[in-house]
């Protein structure tokens, strides 16, 4: 196995993933501000920025899979059993210097944690807004809609 070469590729992937998570965190922060303050133009802008931030996810996942497969083949284990932490442990046992990768792993973990926290907050906010909109529809007389129509998000029951 070309352990050192694979570790260099893994470090490049981790740096890219950390940068992407940081960008995603900033976009989610922008989205949160737009939702909080009801600024529809900012909401649209943040939505577009979110799409851009998510565009590369499939390619990064493919790169990660390729890397995991390379490490797995070298160590004779299943790729699904490997994680960034387990690769660091195995590589260190094999005598590789993984100090920079350890720092990157920790930074990436923090970025992912922050993104997940913000995404959860946005989910709660969206649920709250959905509830408020449903209450408004009830007040406006949309409570006579069938449950299917209400669940589908339509404002008018064309069957009436």
Buried (B, 14 or more C-beta within 10 A) or exposed (E): EEBEEBBEBBBEBBBBBBEBBBBBBBBBBBBBEBBEEEEEEBBEBBBEBBEEBEEBEEEEEEBBEEBBEBBBEBBEBEBEEBEBEEBBEBBBEBEBEBEEBBEBBEBBBEBBEBBEEBBEBBEEBEEEEEEEEBEEBEEEEBEEBEEEBBEEEEEEEEEE
